């Protein structure tokens, strides 16, 4: 097969619809019924392919190598240099060299592969998941599990149609101390939950203003683009800064923030998106080629409680020219994490510590996860479900990851449909006490970075029918 290019004049949705229906029929026709529906036995290794071997993929290769009952059979990456380095990790661990691939479709044709772990750029997530399900493979796909709401719906539908185990890469769900903290917040011991906050305060320097995208000579650019156009998005870091362009990424709310959005919704016990959302922000403090906001606040109103998310890519002080110098802001001890605010206190969740506090800030309890009956490894939990064939065994089932991804996408849609406004107009849009307080802190944050209000856009208020998502 040739490169997965989108034909001229065909929309992204049309390409995906075609792929979902007939994308790998040729490959599937070559598989036997046994290989198509294969299920690893209790005493057999699960034969795994890792697709996307840079950064996140490389870290997961090491994690899977440490687990029993799984064999890294294949590696796939459109960059031959990345592929070679990843293969070296496997052989350095004393394991047989996996088969290397550049094209994911060739991986899916391989009858000796049971499951796929995918960590490609975001615009590939849903399509790769659909193809793998069609090919009879179980899937572990990184967050966000899709690049749009519609794509996520198709991925979930494919997992059901082909009866596949598909795990979303929401690894925080497999941290026992996080589970304990969220259960405590939901228990009512601190009273009713009023606001569930997600925070992504992470310094992001300018990506610059290079005029030409220099594709590494080791990269098959046709395959890298896949279902998106070959329009150039000039950036110095080819393999990471695609996050900051709408066609390939979702900004930090869909990157790091996807984890915290997932926990924020989990704490509320909400199975669907909220009926309304409004966002505000901008790409502030510098002018570069990036498109996604480095500063964003979004409010999802569930009626009984608010889900508020904040993205801050600027340091707390020192000015934009000093990026990434200067300390990051924190809110109630968290910079990257969650704060669940209740009537009589709050629960703070970070990678370093999860704890409960009263409203004066006095610590009430630290959560360690001791005694929590839960798989502590998200990867091991996936393998467990592959063997049992039970979605109920999963701690990050695809449909859960999909809804949390939709919250990120809806936040971005509101922002992108917005317009520049004055500070006073923004104040009128966020009248609820918790939203107003968040806005005031945002204004203080911009002042501390010597950033003016100019360029801040107030998003369009969106009314959602949750059952359609």
Secondary structure, DSSP 4 states (H G I P E B T S, - for coil): ----PPPTT--HHHHHHHHHHHTTHHHHHTS-HHHHT----TTS-EEEEEE--STHHHHHHHHHHTSTTEEEEEEE-SBHHHHHHHHHHHHHTTPPPPEEES-HHHHHH-TT--EEEE---GGGHHHHHHHHHHTT-EEEEPSSS-SSHHHHHHHHHHHHHTT--EEE--GGGG-HHHHHHHHHHHTTTT-SEEEEEEEEE---------SS----TTB-HHHHHTTS-------S-TTTGGGGSTTT--HHHHTTHHHHHHHHHHHHT-SS--SEEEEEEE--SS--S--S-SEEEEEEE-SSSEEEEEEE-S-SSS-GGGTT-SPPP-BTTBSEEEEEEETTEEEEEESS-EEEEETTS-EEEEE--TT--S-S-HHHHHHHHHHHT-GGG-SSBHHHHHHHHHHHHHHHHHHHT-EE--HHHHHHH--SHHHHHHHHHHHHHHHHTT--STT-EEPPPEE--GGG-
